[in-house]
Each structure stands twice: as C-alpha cells, then as structure tokens.
Amino acid sequence: MNASLESVYSACSMQSETVPLLQNGQHTRSQPPSGIRSLQPQVSPRQKVQRSQPVHILAVRRLQEEDQQLRTSSLPAIPNPFPELCGPGSPPVLTPGSLPPSQATVKQDVKVFSEDGTSKVVEILADMTARDLCQLLVYRSHCVDDNSWTLVEHHPHLGLERCLEDHELVVRVESTMASESKFLFRKNYAKYEFFKNPVNFFPEQMVTWCQQSNGGQTQLLQEPRHLQLLADLEDSSVFSLIAGKKQYSAPTDYGFCIKPNRVRNEAKGLRLLCAEEEQSRTCWMTAFRLLKYGMLLYQNYRIPQQRKALLSPFSTPVRSVSENSLVAMDFSGQTGRVIENPAEAQSAALEEGHAWRKRSTRMNILGSQSPLHPSTLSTVIHRTQHWFHGRISREESHRIIKQQGLVDGLFLLRDSQSNPKAFVLTLCHHQKIKNFQILPCEDDGQMFFSLDDGNTKFSDLIQLVDFYQLNKGVLPCKLKHHCIRVAL
C-alpha cells in the first residue's frame, strides 16, 4: 500500500517515508531534515467590528421535531467499519448530548458571514443545530434549499476551517472558538459524497472487501482506525489547512489538522498532517468523521431525502432534464402531437433551427438599435447568472471549486485573463479541476460562443450552459452544480 500519512504510521510504529507529520510547524521524523525552520502561525491583530442590529428570526421548531422523528425511524443496517474499537457495551456512534430544558430556551446572538464579507446577526435558541441555522439563512437570503448549504467554522489566525455537521449545536461550537474566529455560510456539495459514490470516493489502498455471512461483501476502511491514537475524538475535530505551506512550512498543499476544542489562540496542541493529494486528504478527513460519528452521519444524510419523500405528493413536479425524456412535437394543428417518424422529426428539427436563427437575427437587429449597443444583450446577459463570477483569477476559481466540494459537474464561468473577448469554464471531474476556454466566433454577421472550435455554437452563455447541463458534448461530464455566492 502506498502510504499517505507518515504521521499515522509513525503513531502506530509502522515504517513510511512518504509524508511527514507536522507538529506545531515542525517535522517530526527521527532526525529533522536540515534547512527546515519552525514557523509559528502569525496571529493577526484583533480587528474591531461594528456590531449590527440583530435580526430576530423564530426558530423552526417543526423542522427540529421532524428531524427527531426521522432520526428514530427505521434505517438500513450499515456494518461498523471499526468493530474492534467498540466493546460489547459501547455503541459505535458518539451522539451529542442534549441540553437541559432550562438551557435550551436561552437565546443568543450569532454572527454569520458570507463569502463576499457581508454578515448577519441572528438570534437563535441554545439548542439550534447547524442544519436549522442554515435553513433559516436560506429562507432569509431567498436561496434555493438543496440541502448543500453548510456552516463553516473558520479560524483565520490558525489557518484552519471545517464544515459543521448538521446535528452540531451552534452555540456549543461557538463556545470553543476564539474572538478572531467566525462562522461562514457556504455551499458544500461534497458533504455526503462518500455515501453516494463510496467506490469512487475512497482509493483502493484504503479499502478492503470482507465476505459477509450471507454471501455478500462489505467495504471496510483500514488505516483510518489508527486516527484514534493521535487525539481524543470526542474532544477534537478535524480541519483543513488553508495555507499550510506558508503558515506551517507544510511539505504539500493538502494538509489537515486534528484540533482539540481547548485550543483557541495558539498552535500548541494541534496535530498537523499532510497528504500527497486532494483525494487522500478528503478521505482521511472523512474517515475521522466516520470514526467519530458513525451512523449519525448517515442519519444526517437521509433526513432531507426522507423529508422530500414525505412532501413529494404535495410539491410541484420538477421538469425532467433527461435527454431521454425529450420527444419531437408538432404544434401546427389545433392540438399538439408526438412525431414518431424519425425522418419527420429530423425535418421538424431543421425547420425549427432555421426559425430560431431568424428570430435570433431579428433580436440582434433590435439589440443594435437599443441603448445597449455596441454591447448587445447576448454579450452581457450572463452577468445576471449566479454561475458567472466575473473577472477572477484562475487560482481564485480553483479555490472556490475546492471550497464548495470536489464533486463531478461542479462548475463556474469567468472572464478570460489571456483573451479579453473570451470566457473560461472551470469544471470539476474526478476530483480534478479543468478549464475550458469559450471563444467568440462570427457566422453570417452574427456573434456566437463556442468551446469546441465552432462545432457547436450558442448565441449567449446562458444557452451554452443550458446545453451542457443536458449534454456532455466535448466535456468530461455534464454541468450539474454551479458555484454560488450570496450576500447575507
């Protein structure tokens, strides 16, 4: 097995020469390598923030009651990936303790920041979970609630951040944070990705297949069980390193940290580790979450799906976006009919294409006569879309993709830095970030956009995005999730 974390194996008296453990910014090999200095994190001076007036939002008690009912409902049995760590009398799941009734009714102000620096002060009850607070912010910000919003615990002075679990109490987490720390409201599409695609999520060297008594197989994680030797799981959390190379002299950019709750301002007491790649880091951090919470994570993952199933009979059906469900229609008569003859369907498609091109030409003529000239509507309308992030750098686009989860189909569009007339599609596939340049092209005096050298042309970027959400085309996968930033 190709080791990912030297620290884990050194803690288990195993030999590895791949990735060093960082302890308070220092390498902990048997003999520290020469030329490596110990860098202490630079604590930024405390900034004075003017506190805005609190926004009074009533707690959603009904959602909490639904969550409790769904947690106690029947769930499919999942094998315990770490059976030897749990004795006969100890459960494999560490559940958070409930607050006494006297403390649950206490209200407290919590300040939450968005990615653009705006903030909102929310008055919450002491027993409000991270899921409840995210749903309140979604409602107040008029966002689409797709269960991918999350609350991020951000420590800028330590260079650490993590996504809170849905069941965690916000007030309890805030009590372990320093004055420089803050909560961020952010998308995280990869929060439960390991439940959706476990085979693709975990690399082969971290997985073994065991034969069950009924003849089936179960997938078990191996090396992550050694994480228990590094820290007290009940009193610690796992964080990502924001700038590990700069702040802690980390050997790679894929560092993570096991932080005890008692550590607030100083780096002393942190367990810093590095992986060789992004996938390995994500897997080790996920293993820590599974080891600490177990079945509770699966319950958090299932609750939104079960609630959606309960509400589905009363909700408006969503339009299917599957290309297999699209059929050719003829609306020339009084009623529409399905065109079953393939030749007739192709002829209708060509006729519709000619009509669409004529309509586009008329729109361009009207646009050239409008006050928007010479910047016609087709060249600026994309700026109203959430997936367009304007003039940001390549590095910034990659950072946003990583923050919101390395899942297949996560994308954004931005202005090209090398060509002022072009755009760039930044897309994630197999936990790798790829960039595709969108170039303008002219045909019969009309301007189009294309990312496959003019083979497929679109009148504007909105049409381009709509097409690749339904068709993969030259891309490695369809566009599925778009990166979004909201102002609180």
Secondary structure, DSSP 4 states (H G I P E B T S, - for coil): ---S-HHHHHHTT----S---EETTEE-SSSPPTTPPP-PPPPPPPPP-PPPPPEE----HHHHHHHHHHHHS-------S-GGGS-TTS-S--PPPPPPHHHHT-EEEEEEE-TTS-EEEEEEETT-BHHHHHHHHHHHHT----S-EEEEEEETTTTEEEEPPTTSBHHHHHTTS-TT-EEEEEE-TTTTHHHH-HHHHS-GGGEEEEE-TTS-EEEEE-GGGGGGGTS-GGGEEEEEESSHHHHH--SSS-EEEEEETT--S-STT-EEEE-SSHHHHHHHHHHHHHHHHTHHHHHHHHHHHHHHHHHGGGSPPPPP--GGG---EE-SSSS-EE---HHHHHHHHHHHHHHHHHHHHHHHHHHHTSTTTTS-GGGTGGGGSTTB--S--HHHHHHHHHHT---TTEEEEEE-SS-TT-EEEEEEETTEEEEEEEEEEEETTEEEEESSTTSS-BSSHHHHHHHHHH--TTSSS---EE------
